[in-house]
Amino acid sequence: MRSKKEILQDLKNAVVELDEEKAIQVAREAIAAHIDAYEAIMEGLVAGMDVVGDKYEKGEYFIPEVLLASDAMNAALSILKPYLPKEHTNPYKVVIGVVQGDTHDIGKNIVKIMLEAGGFQVIDLGRDVPLECFIEKAEETGAHIIAMSTLMSTTMDGMKEVIDMLKKQGKRHKYKVMVGGGAISQAFANAIGADGYAPDANAAVRKAKELMEGYSYDL
């Protein structure tokens, strides 16, 4: 039997190499080797997506490669998720998406993975999401958190529009609103009245758990 280090490295490589079949095979091997599913996700799949994100930023990978990497990651994730330890599950739902006008979604995809690994149920709206869809989907699914992302300064005001829509509809109290992305800062989050800001995926999970501490479930 191969070592844990080798298996985790192969999980990472499968994502970077855009190899869905290999990702599935190694994920099954990780379970058979009794490797902690959370560790396999974080040290394997998420680590791989970090490399993919770097390659995209450097112009070495383009959208098709990123989509193939996501497919490989999601295929492995579907195998690992049922084995997540109980402490990495909770009853909370997050609606997440990139705001209208922006199609950059690598960061959002990594946050989604991290939230799922952290036990959240994630409803992914994708990219270039019409602003009203955040609220509509949150209402439809009974979500607890609305999370919005953008890399572009030209679209960041859409986040404020969603918060303003929630206020106008008398629904602001129902949801915690999180914002993030390259164009966003804590100062901007404060200015628009968001409940939370996260500069990266790890921080996003910590913030989401912090925002849910007021609920009865003990995170």
TORMAR-688427 format. One line per 10 residues: number of its first residue (from 1); their letters; for each residue x, y, z of C-alpha. Coordinates in nm, 3 decimals. Example, Ala and Ser with C-alpha at 12.3 -4.5 7.8 and 13.67 -1.06 7.14 Angstrom:
<marlums>
1 = as = 1.230,-0.450,0.780; 1.367,-0.106,0.714;
</marlums>
This chain:
<marlums>
1 = mrskkeilqd = 0.000,0.000,0.000; 0.127,0.346,-0.088; 0.202,0.607,0.174; -0.041,0.883,0.269; 0.199,1.142,0.133; 0.204,0.971,-0.208; -0.174,0.944,-0.223; -0.228,1.309,-0.128; 0.030,1.418,-0.384; -0.145,1.213,-0.652;
11 = lknavvelde = -0.480,1.370,-0.563; -0.322,1.712,-0.605; -0.157,1.609,-0.931; -0.481,1.469,-1.072; -0.644,1.811,-1.038; -0.344,1.995,-1.182; -0.321,1.746,-1.468; -0.696,1.781,-1.538; -0.735,1.404,-1.503; -1.086,1.322,-1.377;
21 = ekaiqvarea = -1.042,0.944,-1.403; -0.722,0.957,-1.198; -0.885,1.185,-0.940; -1.167,0.934,-0.887; -0.924,0.643,-0.863; -0.698,0.816,-0.609; -0.995,0.939,-0.403; -1.111,0.578,-0.371; -0.757,0.477,-0.278; -0.753,0.744,-0.007;
31 = iaahidayea = -1.071,0.604,0.146; -0.938,0.248,0.127; -0.618,0.364,0.300; -0.828,0.524,0.580; -0.694,0.872,0.509; -0.906,1.139,0.675; -1.145,1.272,0.410; -1.103,1.632,0.525; -0.725,1.602,0.495; -0.760,1.446,0.149;
41 = imeglvagmd = -0.978,1.736,0.037; -0.756,2.006,0.185; -0.410,1.862,0.118; -0.504,1.703,-0.214; -0.791,1.867,-0.400; -0.772,2.221,-0.261; -0.394,2.223,-0.291; -0.434,2.121,-0.655; -0.685,2.397,-0.725; -0.445,2.647,-0.569;
51 = vvgdkyekge = -0.187,2.545,-0.830; -0.448,2.568,-1.106; -0.539,2.918,-0.987; -0.172,3.022,-0.998; -0.134,2.883,-1.349; -0.444,3.071,-1.461; -0.313,3.397,-1.317; 0.019,3.345,-1.498; -0.153,3.273,-1.831; -0.037,2.909,-1.834;
61 = yfipevllas = -0.394,2.779,-1.802; -0.709,2.922,-1.956; -1.082,2.879,-1.888; -1.108,2.533,-2.054; -0.825,2.399,-1.837; -0.979,2.550,-1.524; -1.313,2.385,-1.603; -1.146,2.047,-1.655; -0.961,2.087,-1.325; -1.291,2.168,-1.155;
71 = damnaalsil = -1.448,1.856,-1.307; -1.165,1.641,-1.173; -1.189,1.801,-0.830; -1.568,1.766,-0.810; -1.556,1.403,-0.916; -1.312,1.322,-0.635; -1.503,1.542,-0.393; -1.822,1.343,-0.449; -1.638,1.031,-0.334; -1.471,1.190,-0.031;
81 = kpylpkehtn = -1.759,1.400,0.106; -1.964,1.109,0.250; -1.662,1.021,0.465; -1.614,1.363,0.621; -1.594,1.343,1.001; -1.903,1.460,1.186; -1.729,1.773,1.312; -1.707,1.888,0.949; -2.083,1.879,0.890; -2.346,2.133,0.990;
91 = pykvvigvvq = -2.701,2.225,0.887; -2.625,2.562,0.732; -2.670,2.661,0.368; -2.471,2.916,0.169; -2.580,3.066,-0.163; -2.263,3.172,-0.346; -2.187,3.335,-0.680; -1.989,3.593,-0.875; -2.190,3.912,-0.922; -2.336,4.020,-1.253;
101 = gdthdigkni = -2.080,4.153,-1.501; -1.789,3.943,-1.375; -1.694,3.600,-1.514; -1.387,3.537,-1.296; -1.480,3.242,-1.078; -1.166,3.053,-0.976; -1.159,3.217,-0.633; -1.530,3.155,-0.584; -1.485,2.790,-0.680; -1.210,2.744,-0.421;
111 = vkimleaggf = -1.423,2.911,-0.153; -1.708,2.676,-0.247; -1.483,2.371,-0.201; -1.357,2.498,0.132; -1.708,2.571,0.258; -1.822,2.224,0.157; -1.518,2.073,0.325; -1.614,2.277,0.630; -1.955,2.110,0.634; -2.173,2.377,0.475;
121 = qvidlgrdvp = -2.433,2.298,0.213; -2.338,2.521,-0.081; -2.572,2.634,-0.358; -2.344,2.759,-0.636; -2.502,3.013,-0.873; -2.189,3.031,-1.088; -2.057,3.350,-1.242; -2.213,3.665,-1.391; -2.513,3.612,-1.163; -2.809,3.854,-1.197;
131 = lecfiekaee = -2.830,4.035,-0.865; -3.190,3.939,-0.788; -3.098,3.570,-0.826; -2.899,3.576,-0.502; -3.212,3.661,-0.307; -3.444,3.438,-0.510; -3.225,3.133,-0.459; -3.171,3.209,-0.090; -3.548,3.226,-0.043; -3.604,2.909,-0.246;
141 = tgahiiamst = -3.344,2.701,-0.060; -3.381,2.841,0.292; -3.020,2.957,0.295; -2.855,3.121,0.594; -2.572,3.303,0.415; -2.551,3.492,0.085; -2.189,3.505,-0.035; -2.088,3.728,-0.327; -1.757,3.758,-0.507; -1.597,3.982,-0.768;
151 = lmsttmdgmk = -1.249,4.057,-0.896; -1.357,4.374,-1.076; -1.402,4.721,-0.932; -1.665,4.793,-1.199; -1.901,4.527,-1.059; -1.845,4.557,-0.685; -2.135,4.799,-0.640; -2.365,4.509,-0.730; -2.303,4.374,-0.382; -2.447,4.688,-0.228;
161 = evidmlkkqg = -2.746,4.660,-0.461; -2.822,4.311,-0.330; -2.807,4.434,0.030; -3.029,4.730,-0.061; -3.277,4.491,-0.226; -3.286,4.279,0.088; -3.363,4.589,0.295; -3.632,4.707,0.054; -3.797,4.364,0.059; -3.785,4.347,0.439;
171 = krhkykvmvg = -3.556,4.043,0.429; -3.222,4.181,0.545; -3.258,4.023,0.890; -3.297,3.676,0.738; -2.949,3.645,0.589; -2.587,3.699,0.674; -2.414,3.858,0.375; -2.050,3.779,0.300; -1.837,3.946,0.033; -1.493,3.879,-0.109;
181 = ggaisqafan = -1.272,3.886,-0.417; -0.974,4.080,-0.545; -1.157,4.413,-0.565; -1.306,4.390,-0.215; -1.171,4.508,0.120; -1.291,4.513,0.479; -1.351,4.887,0.443; -1.579,4.829,0.144; -1.765,4.552,0.326; -1.821,4.786,0.620;
191 = aigadgyapd = -1.935,5.068,0.391; -2.206,4.860,0.221; -2.326,4.697,0.543; -2.208,4.341,0.474; -2.187,4.105,0.772; -1.854,3.955,0.675; -1.549,3.990,0.451; -1.288,3.725,0.377; -0.959,3.785,0.191; -0.914,3.415,0.108;
201 = anaavrkake = -1.089,3.078,0.117; -0.965,2.972,0.461; -1.082,3.301,0.608; -1.419,3.260,0.435; -1.485,2.933,0.618; -1.382,3.081,0.952; -1.605,3.384,0.894; -1.902,3.171,0.788; -1.872,2.961,1.103; -1.836,3.276,1.312;
211 = lmegysydl = -2.151,3.424,1.158; -2.345,3.107,1.241; -2.237,3.100,1.605; -2.558,3.275,1.704; -2.760,2.974,1.590; -2.834,2.674,1.810; -2.594,2.441,1.626; -2.256,2.435,1.793; -1.981,2.491,1.538;
</marlums>
